[in-house]
Amino acid sequence: MRTPQTYKNGLTTLIVALSLFGCSKDEVPEATSAPIKPVKTLVVNQQQQQVRYFTGILEANKTIDMNFRIQGELTDLPIKSGQKVEKGQLLAQLDSSQQLINKKSSEASLKQAKAEYERALSLINKKAISQANLDALESQYISSQAAFEQSVKDVEYTSLLAPFSGVVSHRYIDNFSKVTSSTKILTLQDVEQYKITITVPQSQFVQTQTADAVKLSAEIEGFAQSFPLKVDELSVSQQSSQQLHVTLVMQPPSERRLFTGTSVKVKAEAFGLSNGMVLPSHTVLSDGNGHYVFVVHPTTHLLEKRTVRVDGVSEQGINIVEGLSNGERVVIAGVSQVHDGQQVRVEAK
């Protein structure tokens, strides 16, 4: 027969065992929601004004190498490198003594041939000279006339004159040197205006055609002001049909001289564009499927990984031409740390 103490001990043991059994089961943690990530965003808008920069080199409007047409010895070379010259100004002179002698001799021969031919003309009607003799004298007269005209040109060829006003960029030879028709004497540049050639993607050029106005200007180191530019010529690049070579012209400054070969930053401002929007470069990511951004849903604040089409990069950022609409909000900070479908909180500016 069990005593009351025995029942008491057994009850205590059962209570302890049940307590241990209850503690051995896996405890289910209380459900907690993931923290909502704050993000910085930007509301995108189509660009009514777009600015792009291109790099070019300052070139003379026209550059030619000057040389004589005949050989000879230089007797006068009054021009120095860097000197400004006017159209028709003497650049170099050859010894012309032999050419002057030849001219005088050919002039005398021409006078004689002319006199004999005119005398023969007066005799032909009198049958005092044959037609054959008249034809021979006429041929001699024509030949003498051609020889004289050539001698005049040879005298002119001893003088090297400036074909246009400009600057002598380089002189290659010294006075009293002997030269031939292939000897380069100097290089003359027309700097009444300058040329700058830039390379532009065709898609960008086509886009500017939709603008109400395009302003082009040149920014040159050392000058506080910019210089207006005009388009002079367009050509397709031989390396890529998607690239255009655009030749621009500008007027030189009046206060001081510019030097060809100087690097120039060309600023292109398009006003009233009908498409395109610019985002900071770090905002746009890329993967195997192309470029993309993260767009914040206006009500749920869930992120959407949106594929976009880009068209060029400028100092302002990347130009987006497809994939975004006016008023959409794009993540612009910590883009690599968010993902599609993530809920975010838009930070106030």
Secondary structure as GFF3:
##gff-version 3
##sequence-region A 1 349
A	DSSP	alpha_helix	4	24	.	.	.	ID=ss1
A	DSSP	beta_strand	37	39	.	.	.	ID=ss2
A	DSSP	beta_strand	41	43	.	.	.	ID=ss3
A	DSSP	beta_strand	49	66	.	.	.	ID=ss4
A	DSSP	beta_strand	72	76	.	.	.	ID=ss5
A	DSSP	beta_strand	84	85	.	.	.	ID=ss6
A	DSSP	beta_strand	90	94	.	.	.	ID=ss7
A	DSSP	alpha_helix	97	124	.	.	.	ID=ss8
A	DSSP	alpha_helix	131	156	.	.	.	ID=ss9
A	DSSP	beta_strand	159	161	.	.	.	ID=ss10
A	DSSP	beta_strand	166	171	.	.	.	ID=ss11
A	DSSP	beta_strand	178	179	.	.	.	ID=ss12
A	DSSP	beta_strand	186	201	.	.	.	ID=ss13
A	DSSP	alpha_helix	202	208	.	.	.	ID=ss14
A	DSSP	beta_strand	213	219	.	.	.	ID=ss15
A	DSSP	beta_strand	227	228	.	.	.	ID=ss16
A	DSSP	beta_strand	230	236	.	.	.	ID=ss17
A	DSSP	beta_strand	243	250	.	.	.	ID=ss18
A	DSSP	beta_strand	263	271	.	.	.	ID=ss19
A	DSSP	beta_strand	277	279	.	.	.	ID=ss20
A	DSSP	three_ten_helix	281	283	.	.	.	ID=ss21
A	DSSP	beta_strand	285	287	.	.	.	ID=ss22
A	DSSP	beta_strand	290	296	.	.	.	ID=ss23
A	DSSP	beta_strand	303	314	.	.	.	ID=ss24
A	DSSP	beta_strand	317	322	.	.	.	ID=ss25
A	DSSP	beta_strand	329	331	.	.	.	ID=ss26
A	DSSP	three_ten_helix	335	337	.	.	.	ID=ss27
A	DSSP	beta_strand	344	346	.	.	.	ID=ss28
###
